[in-house]
């Protein structure tokens, strides 16, 4: 039976419906019901009871209810009811005081924000659980209105183009085309004007506005409308992709505890925020909760899930006198912890600081187009003016020479219209991003593809990335007397436990044939019981020694569960996490994709790290690392890869600093923490590592297409400019044909990145 969750509040029918509705959305939930403020739920065999339990408690927390886990058969009932803070005491999300990011939209009173970064615009963005102007409904409305606008402008554009070809309707066609232009381009023009006043005169919107208006002034209204329509299609596509990325971010919850229970001098519990905990305060932490501030256990013992800090699936059994770090999750039992550091100096706070510092170090390369346009457009205009008015001074008759040179200047202006660059290069990246999204890879911006194209080194976290992150039985070593019985007896000892080791044993064997009595679990150490008349003891080496059982030294790599029968050593079970099925194939494909180095960074021991590295065929592994160590190692790798970018792939909260620091951060979206996903540039929605070499190959093709478009555009444009400037050909049709032809050619070249026509 799954863990029962007790809600410390009187729930109304509406409250019950809200909780049930949210819990039913969790993966692995079969059924859920609430009676007498107790949440009873049934989960699938493959689901982790611990993970589901924590998720349900987070749901209660988000709905402003306190909750406690009650394990089956436990006497750990709630001694006191601590009502949730009143609405006036609920965390008020004042950005200047509590939030590192400042948003351009106003938040509601109870805002649960998840932050990311939009490199294209150089601003931070926020995904919130409340409606803040960019929720799913508003995105759908935006796309719907945009599609209607584009459809209307295309239809009107076709009508106008037809009318322009008929002598009697040429004048009327201008009005029709202007109408299509206004529908397709009003928002682009408006944004361009706004950005000019903000000191950004050469953004894509501004460039598009200059190009289109110039085309109209030159009498090329048809081309101007086409530019706006094509640009609108690209912008709509990009918005769709970013909306998909934000949907993932919006579903995530914060990984850190927002509250902590502190025992006052009078022995009463009081709930405070982490920053209010002082050195020497006694914190009460129950199963399912995380340690909020670094401290030392002064009462109780438990197994701790340390994945938040170490990133590894090994569980630590800690008791009185042992140090615990903020972020450690209590698996079972209740512990009292004495704070030894303020929150600002605790482990989780340090990780947050590393993330922020790494964000400052990480460069935000501007798109080539914006750099190029800073000198290209002004230079062409200046050259055209000089070409029109200066050469005639050296002619015998200025008035006769002026029209001749004026035509050359007009031709120069006409062919210099940057539409083929403005449309085709971003569109190539838009199509690349779209192709990746259709294959289960969310790329947050086109700049990421640009970086991946030069990637020669891919660095991986181990647990949860290259390996599954879940414990499995890998070996059973039994003395001859108990051959074939060790797993059954160990399973009997773990029958009532929700420890990850117990879950791993149940995966190996689900049933036992007998009754378990006199069950006694010592949190963080082991279990003793009577099974079919046999006295059994299972646990770690320390627990066996305390029980008077001598166990041999086992040199196997992994977590060890020892077993004793009637006081006699019977055997040991070795548990490890498994390498992902797609991992080795992905590493080999990376080499085929042009990656020269693959590196594994892990907090695990050296022996196991080397074994995994050899199994996968990777170049290098660095083990026994803390989060700050991983950042240092990554920076050394990046320092040695100056001419190429470095990608990092991870999933745990401890990976957030490294993912943020890397040139390209890739998160395992299905199992990754929200801290990593919000800071990552790429999210693998299916956790399929084979998507990484696919993405690198796609990025190389995308960069190649963009480069082709750039070279073709510049060569043709400068060639026609030279022909016009030297009077070899002064045909405006040549200039317009070259410009429009380039536009069509480069767009078709960009589109093949999505539909692969060629």
C-alpha positions as CSV (number, residue, x, y, z in Angstrom):
1,X,0.0,0.0,0.0
2,X,1.3,3.5,-0.8
3,X,2.2,6.1,1.8
4,X,-0.8,8.0,3.2
5,X,-0.6,11.8,3.2
6,X,-2.3,13.6,6.0
7,X,-3.5,17.2,5.2
8,X,-3.3,19.4,8.3
9,X,-6.5,21.4,7.5
10,X,-10.2,21.0,7.3
11,X,-10.8,20.5,3.6
12,X,-14.0,21.6,1.9
13,X,-15.5,19.7,-1.0
14,X,-13.9,22.2,-3.4
15,X,-10.5,21.7,-1.7
16,X,-10.8,18.0,-2.1
17,X,-11.7,18.3,-5.8
18,X,-8.7,20.6,-6.4
19,X,-6.2,18.2,-4.7
20,X,-7.7,15.1,-6.5
21,X,-7.6,16.9,-9.8
22,X,-3.9,17.8,-9.5
23,X,-2.8,14.4,-8.1
24,X,-4.6,12.6,-10.9
25,X,-2.3,14.4,-13.4
26,X,0.8,12.8,-11.8
27,X,2.5,10.0,-13.8
28,X,2.0,6.6,-12.2
29,X,-1.2,7.4,-10.3
30,X,-3.9,4.8,-10.7
31,X,-6.5,6.1,-8.3
32,X,-6.8,8.7,-5.5
33,X,-9.4,9.5,-2.8
34,X,-9.5,11.8,0.2
35,X,-11.3,10.8,3.4
36,X,-10.9,12.5,6.8
37,X,-8.1,14.7,5.4
38,X,-6.1,11.6,4.5
39,X,-5.0,11.2,0.9
40,X,-5.1,7.5,-0.1
41,X,-3.6,6.7,-3.5
42,X,-2.7,3.7,-5.6
43,X,0.3,3.8,-8.0
44,X,1.6,1.7,-10.8
45,X,4.3,-0.9,-10.1
46,X,6.9,1.1,-12.0
47,X,6.2,4.3,-10.1
48,X,8.4,5.4,-7.2
49,X,6.3,5.8,-4.0
50,X,8.8,8.2,-2.6
51,X,8.7,10.5,-5.7
52,X,4.9,10.4,-5.9
53,X,4.7,11.1,-2.2
54,X,6.9,14.2,-2.5
55,X,4.9,15.3,-5.6
56,X,1.6,15.1,-3.7
57,X,3.0,17.0,-0.7
58,X,4.2,19.7,-3.2
59,X,0.7,19.9,-4.6
60,X,-0.8,20.4,-1.2
61,X,1.8,23.1,-0.5
62,X,1.0,24.9,-3.8
63,X,-2.7,24.9,-2.7
64,X,-1.8,26.4,0.7
65,X,-2.2,23.3,2.9
66,X,0.3,21.7,5.2
67,X,0.8,17.9,4.8
68,X,2.6,15.0,6.5
69,X,3.5,11.5,5.2
70,X,2.2,8.6,7.2
71,X,3.8,5.2,6.3
72,X,1.8,2.0,6.5
73,X,1.8,0.7,10.0
74,X,3.7,3.7,11.4
75,X,2.9,5.4,14.7
76,X,4.3,8.6,13.5
77,X,1.0,10.5,13.7
78,X,0.9,14.2,13.7
79,X,1.2,15.6,17.2
80,X,0.2,19.1,16.4
81,X,-1.7,20.8,13.6
82,X,0.2,23.7,12.1
83,X,-2.3,25.7,10.0
84,X,-0.8,27.3,6.9
85,X,0.2,30.9,7.0
86,X,-2.7,33.3,6.4
87,X,-3.0,35.1,3.1
88,X,-1.3,38.1,4.5
89,X,1.6,36.0,5.5
90,X,1.9,34.1,2.3
91,X,5.1,34.8,0.4
92,X,4.5,38.0,-1.5
93,X,6.4,38.0,-4.7
94,X,7.8,41.5,-4.7
95,X,10.4,41.4,-7.4
96,X,12.8,44.0,-6.0
97,X,13.1,42.1,-2.8
98,X,12.7,38.4,-3.5
99,X,13.2,37.7,-7.2
100,X,16.5,38.0,-9.1
101,X,14.6,38.5,-12.3
102,X,12.5,41.5,-13.1
103,X,9.5,40.9,-15.3
104,X,7.8,43.1,-17.8
105,X,4.4,41.8,-16.7
106,X,2.7,42.2,-13.4
107,X,2.4,39.1,-11.2
108,X,-0.5,38.0,-9.0
109,X,-0.3,37.8,-5.3
110,X,0.7,34.1,-5.2
111,X,3.2,33.7,-8.1
112,X,5.3,30.6,-8.5
113,X,7.8,31.6,-11.1
114,X,10.2,29.5,-13.1
115,X,12.9,31.4,-14.8
116,X,14.8,30.9,-18.1
117,X,16.7,33.0,-20.5
118,X,15.9,34.2,-24.0
119,X,19.3,34.7,-25.7
120,X,17.7,36.2,-28.8
121,X,16.4,39.3,-27.1
122,X,18.9,39.2,-24.2
123,X,16.3,39.2,-21.5
124,X,15.1,36.8,-18.8
125,X,11.7,35.2,-19.2
126,X,9.3,33.8,-16.6
127,X,6.9,30.8,-16.7
128,X,4.3,31.1,-14.0
129,X,1.5,28.8,-12.7
130,X,-0.9,31.7,-12.7
131,X,-2.2,33.5,-15.8
132,X,0.4,36.2,-16.6
133,X,-0.2,37.0,-20.2
134,X,1.8,34.2,-21.8
135,X,-0.2,31.1,-20.6
136,X,-1.3,28.3,-23.0
137,X,-4.7,29.9,-23.7
138,X,-3.1,33.3,-24.6
139,X,-0.5,31.6,-26.8
140,X,-3.3,29.8,-28.7
141,X,-5.2,33.1,-29.1
142,X,-2.0,34.8,-30.4
143,X,-1.3,32.1,-32.9
144,X,-4.9,32.0,-34.0
145,X,-5.0,35.8,-34.6
146,X,-1.6,35.7,-36.4
147,X,-2.7,32.9,-38.7
148,X,-5.9,34.9,-39.5
149,X,-3.8,38.0,-40.2
150,X,-1.3,36.2,-42.5
151,X,-4.1,34.3,-44.3
152,X,-6.0,37.6,-45.0
153,X,-2.8,39.3,-46.1
154,X,-1.9,36.5,-48.5
155,X,-5.3,36.5,-50.1
156,X,-5.3,40.2,-50.5
157,X,-1.7,40.1,-51.8
158,X,-2.7,37.6,-54.5
159,X,-5.6,39.8,-55.5
160,X,-3.4,42.9,-55.6
161,X,-0.7,41.1,-57.7
162,X,-3.3,40.0,-60.2
163,X,-4.7,43.5,-60.4
164,X,-1.3,45.0,-60.9
165,X,-0.9,43.0,-64.1
166,X,-4.0,44.5,-65.6
167,X,-3.6,47.9,-67.2
168,X,-7.0,49.2,-66.2
169,X,-6.6,48.2,-62.5
170,X,-3.0,49.1,-61.9
171,X,-3.9,52.1,-59.8
172,X,-6.4,50.2,-57.7
173,X,-3.9,47.4,-57.1
174,X,-1.7,49.8,-55.2
175,X,-4.4,50.3,-52.6
176,X,-5.0,46.6,-52.4
177,X,-1.3,45.8,-51.9
178,X,-0.9,48.6,-49.3
179,X,-3.9,47.0,-47.4
180,X,-2.1,43.6,-47.5
181,X,1.1,45.3,-46.4
182,X,-0.6,47.0,-43.4
183,X,-2.2,43.7,-42.2
184,X,1.0,41.7,-42.5
185,X,3.5,44.3,-41.3
186,X,1.8,46.7,-38.8
187,X,3.2,44.8,-35.7
188,X,6.7,44.5,-37.3
189,X,6.8,48.3,-38.1
190,X,5.5,49.2,-34.7
191,X,8.1,47.0,-33.0
192,X,10.8,48.4,-35.2
193,X,9.8,52.0,-34.3
194,X,9.7,51.1,-30.6
195,X,13.1,49.5,-30.7
196,X,14.6,52.6,-32.5
197,X,13.5,54.7,-29.5
198,X,15.0,52.2,-27.2
199,X,18.4,52.6,-28.9
200,X,18.3,49.4,-31.0
201,X,17.9,50.7,-34.5
202,X,19.1,47.6,-36.3
203,X,17.1,44.7,-34.9
204,X,15.3,42.3,-37.3
205,X,12.0,44.3,-37.0
206,X,13.7,47.6,-37.7
207,X,15.6,46.1,-40.7
208,X,12.4,44.6,-42.1
209,X,10.7,47.9,-41.8
210,X,13.5,49.7,-43.6
211,X,13.6,47.1,-46.3
212,X,9.9,47.0,-46.9
213,X,9.3,50.8,-46.8
214,X,12.3,51.3,-49.1
215,X,10.8,48.8,-51.5
216,X,7.5,50.7,-51.5
217,X,9.3,54.0,-52.1
218,X,11.1,52.4,-55.1
219,X,7.8,51.3,-56.4
220,X,8.2,47.7,-55.5
221,X,5.0,47.3,-53.4
222,X,4.5,43.7,-54.4
223,X,8.0,42.8,-53.1
224,X,7.4,44.8,-49.9
225,X,4.2,42.8,-49.1
226,X,6.0,39.5,-49.8
227,X,8.8,40.4,-47.4
228,X,6.3,41.1,-44.6
229,X,4.3,38.0,-45.2
230,X,7.3,35.7,-45.2
231,X,8.8,37.3,-42.2
232,X,5.5,36.9,-40.4
233,X,5.4,33.2,-41.1
234,X,8.9,32.8,-39.7
235,X,8.0,34.8,-36.6
236,X,4.9,32.7,-36.0
237,X,6.8,29.5,-36.3
238,X,9.5,30.7,-33.8
239,X,6.8,31.8,-31.4
240,X,5.2,28.3,-31.6
241,X,8.5,26.6,-30.8
242,X,9.2,28.9,-27.8
243,X,5.6,28.3,-26.5
244,X,6.3,24.6,-26.6
245,X,9.5,25.1,-24.5
246,X,7.6,27.4,-22.0
247,X,4.9,24.7,-21.5
248,X,7.5,22.4,-20.1
249,X,9.0,25.1,-17.9
250,X,5.6,26.2,-16.6
251,X,4.9,22.7,-15.2
252,X,7.9,22.6,-13.0
253,X,8.1,23.3,-9.3
254,X,10.9,24.8,-7.3
255,X,13.4,22.3,-5.9
256,X,14.2,24.1,-2.7
257,X,12.1,24.1,0.5
258,X,10.3,27.4,1.1
259,X,9.6,26.7,4.8
260,X,11.3,25.0,7.7
261,X,9.9,23.9,11.0
262,X,12.0,25.2,14.0
263,X,11.5,24.1,17.6
264,X,11.3,27.0,19.9
265,X,12.6,27.2,23.5
266,X,9.2,26.2,24.8
267,X,9.2,23.0,22.7
268,X,6.6,24.3,20.2
269,X,7.0,24.1,16.4
270,X,7.0,27.3,14.4
271,X,7.3,27.6,10.7
272,X,9.7,30.1,9.2
273,X,11.4,30.9,5.9
274,X,14.9,29.5,5.4
275,X,16.6,32.9,5.7
276,X,15.1,33.3,9.3
277,X,17.0,30.2,10.6
278,X,19.9,31.1,12.8
279,X,23.0,29.1,13.7
280,X,22.1,26.9,16.6
281,X,18.4,26.6,15.8
282,X,16.9,23.2,16.0
283,X,15.0,22.1,12.9
284,X,12.4,19.3,12.8
285,X,12.5,17.4,9.4
286,X,10.1,14.6,8.6
287,X,10.0,12.0,5.9
288,X,9.5,13.5,2.5
289,X,10.9,16.9,3.5
290,X,14.3,18.3,2.6
291,X,17.0,19.7,4.9
292,X,16.8,23.5,4.5
293,X,20.0,24.6,6.2
294,X,23.3,22.8,6.6
295,X,23.4,21.2,10.0
296,X,24.2,18.2,12.3
297,X,21.7,15.5,13.4
298,X,21.1,15.7,17.2
299,X,18.2,13.3,17.3
300,X,16.9,10.4,15.1
301,X,18.4,8.6,12.1
302,X,17.3,8.1,8.5
303,X,18.3,7.3,5.0
304,X,18.9,10.5,3.0
305,X,18.4,11.0,-0.8
306,X,21.4,13.1,-1.6
307,X,20.8,13.5,-5.3
308,X,20.0,17.2,-5.1
309,X,23.6,17.9,-4.0
310,X,25.7,15.0,-5.3
311,X,23.6,14.1,-8.3
312,X,24.1,10.4,-7.5
313,X,21.5,7.7,-6.6
314,X,23.4,6.4,-3.6
315,X,21.4,6.9,-0.4
316,X,23.3,7.9,2.8
317,X,22.3,6.3,6.1
318,X,23.0,9.1,8.7
319,X,22.3,9.3,12.4
320,X,23.2,11.4,15.5
321,X,26.4,13.4,15.0
322,X,26.4,13.2,11.2
323,X,26.5,16.3,9.0
324,X,23.6,16.9,6.6
325,X,23.5,19.4,3.8
326,X,20.6,21.6,2.6
327,X,18.9,19.7,-0.2
328,X,19.2,16.3,1.4
329,X,15.8,14.6,1.4
330,X,14.7,12.5,4.4
331,X,13.5,9.1,3.1
332,X,12.1,7.7,6.4
333,X,11.7,8.6,10.0
334,X,12.0,12.0,11.6
335,X,15.2,13.8,12.5
336,X,16.2,16.9,14.5
337,X,18.9,19.0,13.0
338,X,21.0,21.7,14.6
339,X,21.8,24.5,12.1
340,X,25.5,25.1,11.7
341,X,25.4,27.7,8.9
342,X,23.0,30.5,7.9
343,X,20.9,29.8,4.8
344,X,23.1,32.2,2.7
345,X,26.1,29.9,3.2
346,X,24.3,26.5,2.9
347,X,24.7,24.1,0.0
348,X,21.5,24.9,-1.9
349,X,22.2,28.6,-1.6
350,X,25.7,28.1,-3.0
351,X,24.3,26.3,-5.9
352,X,21.9,29.1,-6.6
353,X,24.8,31.6,-6.4
354,X,26.9,29.5,-8.8
355,X,24.0,29.5,-11.3
356,X,23.7,33.2,-11.2
357,X,27.4,33.8,-11.5
358,X,27.6,31.3,-14.3
359,X,24.8,33.2,-16.1
360,X,26.9,36.4,-15.9
361,X,30.0,34.6,-17.4
362,X,28.0,33.0,-20.2
363,X,28.3,35.0,-23.4
364,X,25.3,36.0,-25.5
365,X,26.5,36.2,-29.1
366,X,24.7,38.6,-31.3
367,X,23.4,37.3,-34.6
368,X,25.6,38.1,-37.6
369,X,22.8,39.8,-39.3
370,X,22.4,42.5,-36.6
371,X,26.2,43.1,-36.7
372,X,26.3,43.2,-40.4
373,X,23.4,45.6,-40.7
374,X,25.0,48.1,-38.4
375,X,27.4,49.0,-41.2
376,X,25.8,47.5,-44.3
377,X,22.6,49.5,-44.5
378,X,24.0,52.9,-43.5
379,X,27.0,52.3,-45.8
380,X,24.9,51.5,-48.8
381,X,22.8,54.6,-48.3
382,X,25.8,56.8,-48.0
383,X,27.5,55.3,-51.0
384,X,24.3,55.7,-53.1
385,X,24.1,59.4,-52.2
386,X,27.7,59.9,-53.0
387,X,27.3,58.0,-56.3
388,X,24.4,60.1,-57.3
389,X,25.8,63.6,-56.6
390,X,29.7,63.4,-56.6
391,X,30.6,62.0,-60.0
392,X,28.5,64.5,-62.0
393,X,30.8,67.3,-60.6
394,X,33.6,65.9,-62.8
395,X,31.4,65.7,-65.9
396,X,31.4,68.5,-68.6
397,X,27.7,69.2,-67.9
398,X,26.5,68.5,-64.3
399,X,22.8,68.5,-65.2
400,X,23.3,65.9,-68.0
401,X,25.4,63.6,-65.9
402,X,23.2,63.7,-62.8
403,X,20.3,61.5,-64.2
404,X,22.8,58.9,-65.4
405,X,24.5,58.6,-62.0
406,X,21.1,58.9,-60.3
407,X,19.9,55.8,-62.0
408,X,23.0,53.9,-60.9
409,X,22.3,55.1,-57.3
410,X,18.7,54.0,-57.5
411,X,19.9,50.6,-58.8
412,X,22.3,50.3,-55.9
413,X,19.6,51.1,-53.4
414,X,17.3,48.6,-55.0
415,X,19.7,45.7,-55.1
416,X,21.0,46.5,-51.6
417,X,17.6,45.7,-50.0
418,X,18.6,43.2,-47.4
419,X,15.4,41.1,-47.6
420,X,17.1,37.9,-48.7
421,X,19.4,38.1,-45.7
422,X,16.8,39.3,-43.2
423,X,14.4,36.5,-44.2
424,X,16.4,33.5,-45.3
425,X,19.1,33.3,-42.6
426,X,16.7,33.5,-39.5
427,X,14.3,31.2,-41.4
428,X,17.0,28.6,-41.8
429,X,17.4,28.5,-38.0
430,X,13.6,28.6,-37.5
431,X,13.3,25.6,-39.6
432,X,16.1,23.8,-37.8
433,X,14.4,24.5,-34.5
434,X,11.1,23.3,-35.9
435,X,12.7,20.1,-37.2
436,X,14.2,19.4,-33.8
437,X,10.9,20.0,-32.0
438,X,9.2,17.5,-34.2
439,X,11.8,14.9,-33.1
440,X,11.3,15.4,-29.4
441,X,14.0,18.0,-28.8
442,X,13.1,21.5,-27.7
443,X,15.7,24.1,-28.6
444,X,15.0,27.4,-26.8
445,X,16.5,29.7,-29.5
446,X,18.2,29.6,-32.8
447,X,21.5,30.8,-31.3
448,X,21.9,27.4,-29.7
449,X,21.9,25.7,-33.0
450,X,24.6,28.1,-34.1
451,X,26.8,27.1,-31.1
452,X,26.1,23.3,-31.6
453,X,27.4,23.5,-35.1
454,X,30.9,24.1,-33.8
455,X,30.6,21.6,-30.9
456,X,33.6,19.3,-30.6
457,X,33.3,18.3,-27.0
458,X,30.2,16.9,-25.2
459,X,30.4,16.5,-21.4
460,X,27.9,14.3,-19.6
461,X,26.7,13.9,-16.0
462,X,26.5,10.2,-15.1
463,X,23.6,9.3,-12.9
464,X,20.2,10.0,-14.4
465,X,21.8,10.9,-17.7
466,X,24.1,8.1,-18.9
467,X,22.6,5.8,-16.3
468,X,18.9,5.4,-15.2
469,X,19.4,6.8,-11.7
470,X,17.3,4.0,-10.2
471,X,18.8,1.1,-8.2
472,X,18.6,-2.4,-9.6
473,X,19.9,-5.7,-8.2
474,X,23.0,-6.5,-10.2
475,X,24.5,-9.4,-8.1
476,X,23.6,-11.8,-5.3
477,X,26.4,-13.5,-3.4
478,X,25.2,-16.2,-1.0
479,X,26.9,-18.7,1.3
480,X,26.3,-22.3,0.2
481,X,23.7,-23.0,2.9
482,X,21.4,-20.2,1.7
483,X,21.8,-20.5,-2.1
484,X,18.6,-19.3,-3.8
485,X,17.1,-17.9,-0.5
486,X,19.0,-14.6,0.0
487,X,16.7,-12.5,-2.2
488,X,13.5,-14.0,-0.7
489,X,14.7,-13.4,2.9
490,X,15.9,-9.9,2.1
491,X,12.6,-9.1,0.5
492,X,10.8,-10.3,3.6
493,X,12.9,-7.9,5.7
494,X,12.0,-5.0,3.3
495,X,8.3,-5.9,3.0
496,X,7.1,-2.8,4.9
497,X,9.8,-0.4,3.7
498,X,9.6,2.3,1.1
499,X,13.4,2.6,0.9
500,X,14.8,2.7,-2.7
501,X,16.6,-0.6,-1.9
502,X,13.2,-2.2,-1.0
503,X,11.8,-0.9,-4.3
504,X,14.8,-2.4,-6.2
505,X,14.3,-5.8,-4.5
506,X,10.6,-5.8,-5.5
507,X,11.6,-5.2,-9.1
508,X,13.6,-8.5,-8.9
509,X,11.0,-10.5,-7.0
510,X,7.5,-9.3,-6.1
511,X,6.2,-12.0,-3.8
512,X,7.3,-14.0,-0.7
513,X,5.9,-17.2,0.6
514,X,5.4,-16.8,4.3
515,X,4.4,-14.4,7.1
516,X,6.6,-11.7,8.6
517,X,6.3,-11.0,12.3
518,X,8.3,-9.0,14.9
519,X,9.1,-6.4,12.3
520,X,11.5,-3.7,13.4
521,X,13.1,-1.1,11.2
522,X,16.0,1.1,12.4
523,X,15.9,4.1,10.1
524,X,19.1,4.6,8.2
525,X,20.6,1.2,9.2
526,X,18.5,-1.8,8.5
527,X,15.6,-4.2,9.5
528,X,15.1,-7.2,11.7
529,X,12.1,-9.6,11.6
530,X,10.9,-13.1,11.9
531,X,10.0,-14.9,8.7
532,X,8.7,-18.5,8.7
533,X,10.3,-19.0,12.1
534,X,13.7,-17.7,11.0
535,X,15.3,-14.6,12.7
536,X,16.4,-12.3,9.9
537,X,18.6,-9.2,9.9
538,X,19.3,-7.1,6.7
539,X,21.1,-3.8,6.4
540,X,24.4,-2.1,6.0
541,X,27.7,-3.3,7.4
542,X,27.4,-1.0,10.4
543,X,24.0,-2.4,11.4
544,X,25.3,-6.0,11.0
545,X,28.2,-5.2,13.3
546,X,25.9,-3.7,15.9
547,X,23.8,-6.9,15.7
548,X,26.8,-9.0,16.4
549,X,27.1,-10.4,12.8
550,X,30.5,-10.6,11.2
551,X,30.4,-9.9,7.4
552,X,33.2,-10.4,4.9
553,X,34.8,-7.5,2.9
554,X,33.1,-7.3,-0.5
555,X,35.0,-5.6,-3.3
556,X,32.1,-5.3,-5.6
557,X,31.1,-1.8,-6.9
558,X,27.7,-0.6,-5.7
559,X,25.3,-0.4,-2.7
560,X,25.6,-3.4,-0.5
561,X,22.7,-5.0,1.5
562,X,23.9,-7.7,3.9
563,X,21.7,-10.5,5.2
564,X,21.9,-12.7,8.4
565,X,19.8,-15.7,9.3
566,X,19.6,-16.7,13.0
567,X,22.6,-14.6,13.7
568,X,24.7,-16.2,10.9
569,X,25.9,-14.3,7.8
570,X,23.9,-15.6,4.8
571,X,25.0,-13.3,1.9
572,X,25.0,-9.9,0.3
573,X,23.0,-8.2,-2.5
574,X,24.8,-5.7,-4.7
575,X,22.7,-2.9,-6.2
576,X,23.6,-0.4,-8.9
577,X,21.9,1.8,-11.4
578,X,21.9,0.7,-15.1
579,X,23.5,2.3,-18.1
580,X,20.8,3.7,-20.4
581,X,20.1,1.5,-23.5
582,X,20.7,4.4,-25.9
583,X,23.9,5.7,-24.2
584,X,26.6,3.6,-26.0
585,X,25.0,4.1,-29.4
586,X,24.7,7.8,-28.7
587,X,28.4,8.1,-27.9
588,X,29.4,6.3,-31.1
589,X,27.0,8.5,-33.1
590,X,28.5,11.6,-31.6
591,X,31.9,10.7,-33.0
592,X,30.3,10.1,-36.4
593,X,28.7,13.6,-36.0
594,X,32.1,15.2,-35.7
595,X,32.5,15.3,-31.9
596,X,36.1,14.5,-31.0
597,X,35.9,14.3,-27.2
598,X,33.3,12.8,-24.8
599,X,33.8,13.4,-21.0
600,X,31.9,12.1,-18.0
601,X,31.7,14.2,-14.8
602,X,30.3,12.4,-11.7
603,X,30.1,12.5,-7.9
604,X,30.4,8.7,-7.8
605,X,33.6,6.8,-6.9
606,X,36.4,6.4,-9.3
607,X,36.1,2.6,-9.9
608,X,32.5,2.8,-10.9
609,X,33.0,5.9,-13.0
610,X,35.9,4.1,-14.9
611,X,33.7,1.0,-15.4
612,X,30.9,3.1,-17.0
613,X,33.3,5.1,-19.1
614,X,34.9,2.0,-20.6
615,X,31.5,0.4,-21.2
616,X,30.3,3.4,-23.2
617,X,33.6,4.0,-25.0
618,X,34.1,7.6,-23.7
619,X,37.4,9.4,-23.8
620,X,37.6,10.6,-20.2
621,X,35.9,10.5,-16.8
622,X,36.4,12.6,-13.7
623,X,34.9,11.3,-10.5
624,X,34.1,12.2,-6.9
625,X,33.1,15.8,-7.8
626,X,30.8,18.3,-6.0
627,X,28.8,20.8,-8.0
628,X,31.5,23.5,-7.8
629,X,34.1,21.0,-8.8
630,X,32.1,20.2,-11.9
631,X,32.0,23.9,-12.9
632,X,35.8,24.0,-12.5
633,X,36.3,20.9,-14.6
634,X,34.0,22.2,-17.3
635,X,35.8,25.6,-17.4
636,X,39.1,23.8,-17.9
637,X,37.6,21.8,-20.8
638,X,36.2,25.0,-22.3
639,X,39.6,26.8,-21.9
640,X,41.1,24.0,-24.0
641,X,38.4,24.2,-26.6
642,X,38.7,27.9,-27.6
643,X,37.8,27.3,-31.3
644,X,34.8,25.1,-30.6
645,X,31.9,25.0,-28.3
646,X,31.3,22.7,-25.4
647,X,28.0,21.1,-24.6
648,X,27.0,19.6,-21.2
649,X,24.2,17.1,-20.7
650,X,22.7,16.7,-17.2
651,X,19.5,16.1,-15.2
652,X,19.9,16.8,-11.5
653,X,19.6,20.1,-9.5
654,X,23.4,19.9,-8.9
655,X,23.9,20.1,-12.7
656,X,22.3,23.5,-13.0
657,X,25.5,25.5,-12.5
658,X,27.3,23.4,-15.1
659,X,24.5,23.5,-17.6
660,X,24.3,27.3,-17.2
661,X,28.1,27.7,-17.6
662,X,28.4,25.5,-20.7
663,X,28.3,26.9,-24.2
664,X,25.2,24.7,-24.7
665,X,23.3,23.2,-21.7
666,X,21.2,20.1,-22.5
667,X,18.7,18.8,-20.0
668,X,17.0,15.4,-19.7
669,X,13.5,16.9,-19.7
670,X,11.5,13.8,-18.7
671,X,13.4,13.3,-15.5
672,X,15.4,16.5,-15.1
673,X,14.9,19.0,-12.3
674,X,13.2,22.3,-12.9
675,X,16.4,24.2,-11.9
676,X,18.2,22.5,-14.8
677,X,15.4,22.8,-17.3
678,X,14.9,26.5,-16.7
679,X,18.7,27.1,-17.2
680,X,19.2,24.7,-20.2
681,X,19.3,25.7,-23.8
682,X,18.0,22.3,-25.0
683,X,15.5,19.9,-23.5
684,X,15.3,16.2,-24.5
685,X,11.6,15.5,-23.9
686,X,12.0,11.7,-24.2
687,X,15.3,11.3,-22.4
688,X,16.7,9.6,-25.5
689,X,20.4,10.3,-25.7
690,X,20.4,9.4,-29.5
691,X,18.7,12.8,-30.0
692,X,22.0,14.6,-29.1
693,X,24.0,13.4,-32.2
694,X,20.9,14.0,-34.3
695,X,20.8,17.6,-32.9
696,X,24.4,18.2,-33.6
697,X,24.1,16.9,-37.2
698,X,21.0,19.1,-37.6
699,X,22.8,22.2,-36.3
700,X,25.7,21.6,-38.8
701,X,23.2,21.4,-41.7
702,X,21.4,24.5,-40.4
703,X,24.6,26.5,-40.1
704,X,25.7,25.3,-43.6
705,X,22.4,26.4,-45.1
706,X,22.6,29.8,-43.4
707,X,26.2,30.2,-44.6
708,X,25.2,29.3,-48.1
709,X,22.4,31.9,-48.1
710,X,24.8,34.5,-46.7
711,X,27.5,33.9,-49.4
712,X,25.0,33.6,-52.3
713,X,23.3,36.8,-51.2
714,X,26.5,38.9,-50.7
715,X,28.2,37.6,-53.9
716,X,25.2,38.3,-56.1
717,X,24.3,41.6,-54.5
718,X,27.9,43.0,-54.7
719,X,28.2,41.7,-58.2
720,X,25.1,43.6,-59.4
721,X,26.2,46.7,-57.3
722,X,29.5,46.7,-59.2
723,X,27.7,46.3,-62.6
724,X,25.5,49.2,-61.8
725,X,28.1,51.5,-60.2
726,X,30.4,51.2,-63.2
727,X,27.6,51.5,-65.7
728,X,28.1,48.0,-67.2
729,X,24.3,47.5,-66.7
730,X,21.9,50.0,-65.3
731,X,18.8,48.0,-65.7
732,X,16.5,48.3,-62.6
733,X,15.0,45.0,-63.7
734,X,18.3,43.3,-63.2
735,X,18.6,44.7,-59.7
736,X,15.0,43.8,-58.8
737,X,15.3,40.4,-60.4
738,X,18.5,39.7,-58.5
739,X,16.9,40.8,-55.3
740,X,13.6,38.9,-55.7
741,X,15.4,35.9,-57.2
742,X,17.8,35.7,-54.3
743,X,14.9,36.0,-51.9
744,X,13.1,33.0,-53.4
745,X,16.2,31.0,-53.8
746,X,17.5,31.5,-50.2
747,X,14.0,30.9,-48.7
748,X,13.7,27.6,-50.6
749,X,17.2,26.7,-49.4
750,X,16.2,27.5,-45.8
751,X,12.9,25.5,-46.0
752,X,14.7,22.3,-47.0
753,X,16.1,22.2,-43.5
754,X,12.6,21.4,-42.3
755,X,11.0,19.4,-45.1
756,X,14.3,18.1,-46.7
757,X,13.2,18.5,-50.3
758,X,16.8,18.4,-51.4
